[in-house]
Structure formats: C-alpha cells, structure tokens
C-alpha cells in the first residue's frame, strides 16, 4: 500500500492510502449459496415487520375511532395525520441514518435502526392519548426510514450481480407478506368476542415487537459490506471476510470457484462530505437524479391513493364491517407480493429499462380503468378488490424497482445517502401530501372524490413510467462499479458521468 494525497477536500486525511483489490469481482462471481440466504433472511425480513405495522394501523383505524378504544381519535386522523407523521418520520430517519450509514458502515446502522423501530412500535401499543400515538408513529417511521437506507445498501453490495435485481425486488416486496399477516391478524384482534376494544389493537403492535426481536437475533450474523470496508480503510477485514465466504461456498459445492473478472484500485478514505455527495448526484448524474425522483413520487402517490384509504373506502362505499376489511386487504397484499416474486427475474433477464417502464405504465393504466368503473358504480367490494389486486401486482414490482434503481446507479460512496435522499424527497411529495389529500377525498363519501384520488395516483405512475422509458439505466447483470465508477477510484480511466449507458 503506497502513500497518496487525498483526492478530494471532502475526504478525511486519516488512512489515505491506495489499495488494489478484486473484492467486487469476487463477490459478483459467487454462486448462490446458504450464505446469501442468511443475508436475505437477516436483512429482508424487516420489510415483513413494516408491512405488518402499516397494515395493522390501516385496518384498526375504524376501531380506534370507536367509543371504548382507549384513544380519543378519529379515523381520518389515523389514516391522515398519523399516516403523514409516520412517513415524515421515515423521510427524516432515511436522511439521518443514511448519512451515518455511508460514514460508519452498513452493519452498525441496520442494527441501530431496528432497535429504534422496535422501541417505538412497543410504545405505540401503550398509547393513552392521541398525541402519544402520533409521536410514536413518527418515531416508528424514523426507524424504518433508516432501515431503507442501510439495508438496501447492504443488499446490493453483498448480492452477486447476476441475482441483484430479483433479490432486491423480492426483499422489498416481502413487505406485503407482513401486510397479509397484518390483515389477517387484525381480523382476530378486532373481534370483540375475543379481545376488548381497548386491548386487541395494542396486542397487534406487541406481536410485531416479538417478531422483530427474533429478526434482531438473526441479523447479528450478517456481516459488514466488504465494498464499504475496502474503501474506508478496512481492506484487511474485507479480504478476510470474502476469503471466508469463498471457502464456505467451495466446501458447500465441492469444487473451486472460477477466478474473479478483474481488480480495482481505489483511494481509501474515512468518509465523504455531504457537499460531494450532492454534487455527484445532481451535477455528475442529473438524468439519473430525475429518474430516481420520478420513480419514487409516482409509486408513492399510487400507493397512497389506494392503501391509506383502503378500509375507509370499503366501509363507506360498500358497507363492509370494520372487522371484515382485513380479508380484502389480505387479497390485495397477496397480489402485491406475487408481482415482485413472479416478475423479479425479468428485471435481470429482459432488463431494467423495459421492466421498470412497463410495470409503472401498466399499473397506472389499470388504475385509470378501475377509477372509471368505480365512478360509474360498476364495482362491488369483491370486484373492486380484484381490480386493486391486478393493479398492485404490476405496481409492486415497479415500486420495488425504484429502491433497486437508486441503490445501484450512483457511486458506492454515496449509495446510502442517495437511497435516503430519493426516498425522503419522493416519499415526502407523495407520502405526506398523499395521505392528507386522499384522506379527505376518500372520507368525503362522494364517489367522484375517491375516483379523483385514483386518477391522481394513476397519472403520476404513468408519467414516471415514461421517464423510465427514456432514462432508465441498463444495470442488469453488471457490477455496481461498472454502473457507476466509485469516487475513490485511482486512476479513473472511465471517469465522468455514465448517464448514457448503452
């Protein structure tokens, strides 16, 4: 390792040597193994908790508004104010923990964020006043926002390029397994023949905490990202980790691994300044920045148009009892999970550009059709749910691809912060204003208002799909370092923006 001067004023001068490593190529050429399953289970299962959490809140909104629930709160406050605070917390947490993740590593932060998430969820179950409920909905979101940044960074850096698209989509789509569990759980918890009105909804949150503690135990075995390690002056640890994984996989398969495709020489640094991150994302990759914002805003509005007012729509327009909305939600949640599960492989084979644009546009057009049928009174609770299920089959794959996209199209040093920024800005646009807007529209009891909510979400989803058709990056089966050259590369033979990817 030879001495070198910092390549940027943003770099911290400690441990500023250069190192040549084949770690990225060694990780990308690994066949699928038990070690990769451990990564998926340890990191991906938290989305199940997120889905459980959000679905429970949506389904218990009607119960919380009833006399005897233990809270003086209205259904509109739960689906509007509390939902907006949850998303505001997620946006804040993504930015805060995203910055820490790029600075201190993926592993430390995905442990911290899970603890924050679990603590806030437990305290939500103890709510005795509406302000307490609102406060801990915000803090629960704060934890889950940090999870998005830390975990998506780690997943993309640990999963081989051949499988990265489908794995990322399925992990993000596993949110809907939790949604199915939350929907079915709410049926039992809202049954007053089993639990009193003021107890069932509290136990729903408590169960989420128990499941989260199990995940915390599994997550202890997930390692730090070797890609983060070798850039941040920990090349010895990175080499040792990858070597141990290679030995484990060779024993598992009974044959030696093929040689890695190449090496990379990087300039080690402790951290990247926020100014350099911003300049990199918006000055060096402006087209990719537009793409990321479009994808996040489109999916946020579509999902808020449907899911935050889901129970209210069924109760208001189709006379579905409060305790019965869980059955319907379980159906659309299944459609949401099947989308990434069945379509995920195509993102690695057919390609990112075609699949991202088509899933966005198709889901938007289908929601326009659903709005038209609903507006003319042609739907029942069952057929409305069937329409939503088909819409979200495609939309879920598209929404998951938004997280995949922003986690792989920017340089490694900016990855967590880029995920955090696009998640926060896109979700703030659709996830804060969306619930507030759609709560009023769906709670009005006017068919035309709810149909308008659907059309807003559908229009923005189609617009994002058109942006992806022109700007999406063909990142399938390519290494992260090839998609976006790390800022720390020395020398940088292909330096400069890579927006025009063939």
N, C-alpha and C positions, 0 to 999 in steps of 0.2 A: 504494500500500500504506500503510495507516494504522496508527499505533501502537495497541497494545492490551495489556491486562494478561493474564497467564497465567490460563486458565480453570480450572486445577486445580493444587493444590500439587505434584502429581507431575510437572508439566511443567517442563522446563528453561527458564529465562528467556531464553536466547540465541535470537535470531531469532523473536520472538513477535509478528509482525505478522499481519494478516488479509489473505487473498487470495481473490478470486473467480475461479473457473476453470471451464471447460467440459471439462476433460481427461477425466473419467469418461464423459461423454456422447459425446465424440468417439471414444474407444476403443470404446465399445459399439456405435456405429453403423457401424463399419468392416466392409466385406465381407471374406470370407475371401480371403487373398492369399498370395503367396510369403513375405512377412514372417512371417505366422502359422505357416507350415510350418517356417521357421527356428526359431521359438520351440519348436515341438513336438519337432523333432529335437534341438535343443540341450539341452532340459531333460528331455524324456520318455525318451530312450534310456538314461538311467542305470538305469531300472527293469529294463531288459533285463539289465544287469550284475547287479543284485540277484537277479533270478531265476536267472541263471547260477550265481551264488555259492551261494545256498541249496540249489539242486538238486544241484549237484556234491557238496556236503557230505553231503546225504541219501543220494545214490547211492554214495558212496565209503565210507560208514560200515562196511559189511561188509568192504571191502578193508583199511581202516585197522586193523581188529581182527585181521587175519590175521598170522601169522608172516612176517617179511620185509618188512613195510610201511615200516619205518623209525621207527615210533612204537609205544610200549608203551601201548595204549589199547584200550578195549572198545567194541563197537558201541553199547551203552547209554550210554556216556559221550559218544559223538559225537552221538547223537540226543537225549540228555537233558541232560547237563551243558553241553556245548559249545553246544547249541542255546539253552539257557536263558541262557547268558552272552552269546551273540550278541544275543538280544532285550533283555537287561538293558543292554547297551551301546547298543542302538538307542534305548531309552527315555531313558537318560542323555543321549545325544547330541541327541535331539529337544529336550529341555528346555534344554540348554546352548546349542545353536545356534539354537533357536527364539527365545530371549531376545535373542541377538546379532542375529538377522535383523530383528526388529522395531526394534532400536536402530540398526543400521548399514546396513541395506538388504539386499535380496534377492540382488543380483548378487555382492557381496563374499563372502557366505556360501555360495552354491551353488558357487563356485569352491573355497573352502577345504574344504568338506565332501567334495567329490570327491577332492581330494588326500589327505585323511585316509583315506578309503575305499580308494583305490588303494594307498597305502603299507602299510596294514595287511594287505591282501589279498596283496601281494607277500611280506610277511614270514611270512604263514601258510604259503606254499609252501615256506618254508625251515625249517619246524618239525622239531625233532630230539628234543623231549621233549613229553609231554602238556601240561605247564604252559605251554610256549611256544604250543602250538596253542590252548589255552584263552584265553591273554592276547590273542592277535591276533584270535581270533574276537570277543572283547569289543570290541576297538578297531575292527574292521571294522564291527560293528553300530553303534558310536559315530558313525562317519562316515555310515552310511546313515540313521540316525535324524535327523541334521541335514539330510540331503537331503530327507526327507519334509517338514519344516517349511519350508525355504527354497524348494523347488521348487513345492510346491502353492500357496504364497502367490503366487509369481510367475506361475504359470499362470493362476490365477483372475483376477488383476489385469490381465493382458495380453490374454486371450482375450475377444472380444465376447460379450455376454450371450446372444445367440441360439444360440451354439455351446458355451457354457461346460460344460454338463452332459456332453454326449457326448465332448468333447475330454478333459475331466478323467478320465472313466471309461476311455477308451481308453488314455490315457497310463498311468494306474495299472495297467490290465490288461496293458500291454505287458511287465510283469514276467514274464508267462507265455511270451512269446516267448523270453526268456532261459532260462526253465525248460525249454522244448523243446530249445534249444541245449545246455543243461547235461546234459539226459538223454541226448541222442544223443552228445554229446562224451564222457560218462562210459563209454559202451559201448566207444569206441575206446581211451580212456585206461586202462580196466581190463582190456583184452585183453593178457594177459601174453605173447602171441606177438608183440606189437608193442613194449610197454614193460615194463620190470621192475616188480615190485610196489612198489618204493620210489620210482619215478620218475613213473609215469603220473598219479597224483593231484596231484603237485606241478605238473606241466605244465598241468593243468586250471586251477589258480589263476593261473598265469603268463599264460595266454591271456586271462583276464579283465582282467588288468592292461594288456595290449596294447590291447584294445578300449577300455578306459577312457581311455587316453591319446589315442586318436582322438576320443572324445567331448569330452575336455577342450579339444582344439583347436577343435572346432565351438562349444563353449559360450562361447568368448571373444567371440563376436559377439552373444550375447544381451544386451540392454540391461537397465538397472535399471528397475524398475516406476515409471512416471510417477505412479501413485497414491501410492506411498510418497514420491516426490520432492516433490510439491507440499505434502504435509502436513509434511514435515521440512525446510522452509525452502529447498527447491530448485525453486521454481516456474518459474524461468527455464529450467533444464535440462529440466523436464517439458514445458513448452510447445514447446521446440525439438525434443525427441525426437518428440512427437506430430505436429508440423508436418512433420518429415522423412518420417515414415511415411505421412502423408496424401498428400504429394507423390508418393512412390514408388507408392502404390496408384492414384492418379489417372493416372499415366503408364502403369501396367500395364493399367488398364481403359479408358483413353482417354476418360474422362468425369469431371466433377466429382462430389465426394461430396455427399450430402444434408446440410443443416445439422444440427448437434447438437440434442438434445432440450431441453437446459437447462444451467444453471450451478449451482455450489455454492460457498458462501462458508465458508471454514474458517479456523481459528486455528492458525497454524503453530507447531510445537514440535519440539524435538530428539528427545525420547524420551518414553516412557510408563513410569511406575513399575510394578513388579510388583504392588503393592497395588491400584492402579487396575485393572489387568488382571483380577485375581482378583475384585474387587468387581463389575466389569462382567459377567463371565461368569456368576458364581454368584448375584449379587443382582439384576442387571437382566434376566438371561436364564436363570432357573432351569429352565424347561421345555426349553430348547434344550440346557442342560448335561446333563440327564437323557437326552435323545435321543442326544447325542454319545457318552456313556459306554455306553449300551445297544448302540449300533451297533458300537462298537469291541470291546467284550467279547464280543458274540455271534459276530462274524466271527473273532476271534482263537481262540476255543475250537473253532469248527467246523474251521478250517484246521489247527490243531494236532492235532485228533482224527484227521485223515486224513494230512496231508502229512509230519509229523515221523516217523511210524512207518510210512510207506508201504512202504519197502523191506523193513523187518523183517517186516511182515505178509505180503508176497508170499513172502518166503523161508521164514518159519516155517510158514505155513498152506497154502501152495500149491507148495512145493518149487521156486520159481523160483530159478535160479542167480544168484549175486551180480552177475555181469556182464550179466545179462539184464533187470534191473529198469528200466533206462533206457528200453527200448522201451515198457513200460507207462506209465511216468511221462510220456513224450512225448505219449501219447494224452490223459491227463487234463489235461496242461498246455494242449493244443490246445483242449479244452473250456473251460478257464478263460479263454483269450484270446478265444474266439468269443463268450462271454457279453457282456462289455462292448462288443465290436465290433458285434454284431448288436442288442443291446438298448439301447445307449447313446443313440441318437437318441430313444427313447421317453421318456427322462428329461427331454428338452427339449420334448416334444410332449404326451404323455399326462400327464406331471407327476411331480414328485419324490415326493409322498406315496404315490401308488398304486404307483409302480415300486419305491421303496425297501421298503415293507412287503411287497409281493408277492414280490420276489426273496428276501428273508430268510425268509419263511414257507414258500414253495415249496421252497427248498433244505433247510430244516430237516425238512419232512415227508418229502422224498425220502430224506434220510439216515436217518430213523427206519425207512423201508421197507428200506433197504439193511442196517441193523443186524438187522432181523428175518430177512431172507433169509440173511444170513451166520450168524446164531446157529443156524438150523435146518439148516445145511450145504447150502444150495441153490445156492451160488455157486462158480465156478471162478475162476482168476486172470483170465481174459478177461472173464467176466461181472461180476466184482467191479470191474474197471477200468471197464467200461461204465457201471455204476451210479455210480461215483465221477465219471465224466466228466459225466453228466447233472446230478448234484448240484451240481458245481462250475461248470457253465455258468450256473446262476442265482446261486450263492453268490458268484462272482467279480464279477458286476455289482453285487450288494449290497455286498460288501466295498469295492469301489472307490467306491461312493456314500457310504460312511462318510467317506472323505477329502474328497470333494466337499462333503458336508454341513457338516463343522466348519470348512471353509475359506471358506464363503460366508455363514454365518448369524450371525457375530459382527462387531463393528465393525473397520474396516480396521486401526486402530492395534494391535489385539490379535490379528490374524489368525495370524501365525506362532506366537505363543505359545499360542493356542488349539489349533491343529493339534498342536503339540508336547505340550501337556498331555493332550489326549484320546487321542492316540496312545500316549503313555507310560503313562497310567493304565489305559486299556483293554487295551493290549498286555501290560502287566505282569501284569494279572489273568489274561489268557488265554494270553499268550505266554511267561511264565516258569513259572507253575504248570502250564500245559498240557503243555509238553514233559516236565517232571518226572513229572507224573501219568501221561500217556499212554505214556511210555517204559516205565514199569513194567507198565502194563496190556498193551501190545502185545508186550512181551518175555517175558511170563509163559508164553506158549504155550497159554493157556487161551482157548478161543473166546469164552466168556461175558465175560471181562475186556475183550477187544477190542470186543465188541458194546456193552459199557457205555461205553467211550470214545466210540463213535459216538453213543450216546444222549445223553451229556452235551453234546456239541457241537451236536447237533440241537435239544435242548431250549432251550439258550441262544439259538440262532439264531431259533427261533420266537418266543421271548419278546421279543427285540429287534424283530422284525417287528411284533408287536402294539403295542409302544411307538411305533414309527414311524407306524403307522396312526392314532394319536391325536395325536402331537406333531410329525410332520414338517412342515417349512415349505415352502409353495408358492413356491419360489425360481426356478422355470423362467422364462427369458426376462426376468428382472428385473435391474436394475443392482445391484451389490453395495451401493451407497449407499442404495438403496431397501429392500433386505432388512434391513440393519442400519445405522442412521444413524451416521456416524463421530463419535467422541467430540469431534473438533475442530471440528464444525460451529458456525458463528456467524452468525445465531442458529439455534436448533434448533426449527423450527416443529412438527416431529413428534417432539419429544424424548420419551424413555421407552422402556420395553421394547416389543418388537414380537412377542411370542410368539404373540399371537392374530392370525395372518396370514390373511386371507380366502382 
